Amino acid sequence: MIDDRTGTRRPVPLASIRSLAPYRQGKAKLDDVAQPLKLSSNESMIGPSEKAIAAYRDCGARLALYPDGSQAALRTAIGRVHGLDPDLILCGNGSDELIQLVIRSYAGQGDDVVISQNSFAMAFVHAIAQGANVITAPEAEMRPDADAILAAVSPRTKVVILASPNNPIGQYIPRDELLRLHRNLPSDVVLLIDGAYADYVDEPDFEAGDGLVHRQGNVVMTRTFSKLYGLAGLRIGWMYAPEEVIDSVQRIRTPFNANAAALAAAEAAVCDTGHAEMVRRENKAELARIAERVEKAGMRFIPSVANFYLLRFPNGLTPDAAARHLEARGIIPRPVNAGGPAEVLRITVGRPEQNDRVIAALTEFVGA
Ligand SMILES: *Cc1c(COP(=O)(O)O)cnc(C)c1O
């Protein structure tokens, strides 16, 4: 490309990459609040297990050493706690990296990647960067829809991606529907189930996806330590996948994609099942309490099983006005009308006293 100002030639990124808009992180700062209550990125307000923090600190003495590239200790721990085969587990720099590596392994120029409407925004970016076409499958019932996904699949489809529970809604596809989707999907299409919020769900008709993963199959489940385990800052996630998917991702991942501190802290975190259970229980109890209080105040609470919830406001009040009202009180929510379902505000579940602050501010907002 010729530079307009200097008239010299300069390098040009791929057209697929130029077509992408930069990722916008949830707002983290407010101009005049020193320590805002950040409820915009679904981080854990409880934080990680004390044991994970201790394991992280211990790493400080070994920073000169490369991490274990085979990730053996963490894969073994995950396998033991979740009852899975450690050989089919691979860890990454957040589940985001693993989603990217699976897409890179299977979808190229001109291929189709089908993404259920309310999935992980980065899946779109990774597919487009490969030169693939993204086909969005609508979620009419606000959760991944087996028929809509199957209707979007064509002979060009290489990968299908759905988040269950989804984001920004927080609803899951029931097991029967997931099984039906899998049964009717061509067996040479990768079905990637993003279970970032699966740790929060204990409903009997929920299937996180691991039950569909087989050594020779086409299903991949990704999970993360960023949400329930409170380790978003360390960047560590994992996937459970068929042998061939593991093998192909092994070929293109960097050898030390999961760093030593992340591996150590995540191993301690997954073994501390008591902490995980406490977080799961508090989140569920708080969701129910918040739902009751905001509905009573006249707002519409959209049911969620994850660590966030969506609100609709009465009397033409907009999510942006609600966000401004909360921000003036030091609370940062995430308006999701850009790209997500229209006219809703997403808020991360906090500790009980934090949620009380949010409810009080919102009640004031709709009552004013
Ligand atoms: C937070 C989130 C992820 C996880 O990202 P990490 O890279 O593991 O931190 C994946 N999918 C969805 C839908 C998410 O909301």
The ligand as an SDF file (V2000), in Angstrom:
LIG
                    3D

 15 15  0  0  0  0  0  0  0  0999 V2000
  -15.2610  -15.2350   30.2800 C   0  0  0  0  0  0  0  0  0  0  0  0
  -15.6220  -16.0910   29.1280 C   0  0  0  0  0  0  0  0  0  0  0  0
  -14.6950  -16.9940   28.5950 C   0  0  0  0  0  0  0  0  0  0  0  0
  -13.3890  -17.2550   29.2740 C   0  0  0  0  0  0  0  0  0  0  0  0
  -12.3340  -16.5850   28.8970 O   0  0  0  0  0  0  0  0  0  0  0  0
  -10.8960  -16.9020   29.4860 P   0  0  0  0  0  0  0  0  0  0  0  0
  -10.0410  -16.6850   28.2820 O   0  0  0  0  0  0  0  0  0  0  0  0
  -10.8360  -18.3390   29.9340 O   0  0  0  0  0  0  0  0  0  0  0  0
  -10.6630  -15.9380   30.5810 O   0  0  0  0  0  0  0  0  0  0  0  0
  -15.0740  -17.8140   27.5510 C   0  0  0  0  0  0  0  0  0  0  0  0
  -16.3290  -17.7420   27.0610 N   0  0  0  0  0  0  0  0  0  0  0  0
  -17.2410  -16.9040   27.5560 C   0  0  0  0  0  0  0  0  0  0  0  0
  -18.6240  -16.9250   27.0070 C   0  0  0  0  0  0  0  0  0  0  0  0
  -16.9060  -16.0340   28.5890 C   0  0  0  0  0  0  0  0  0  0  0  0
  -17.8210  -15.1680   29.0610 O   0  0  0  0  0  0  0  0  0  0  0  0
  1  2  1  0
  2  3  1  0
  2 14  2  0
  3  4  1  0
  3 10  2  0
  4  5  1  0
  5  6  1  0
  6  7  2  0
  6  8  1  0
  6  9  1  0
 10 11  1  0
 11 12  2  0
 12 13  1  0
 12 14  1  0
 14 15  1  0
M  END
$$$$
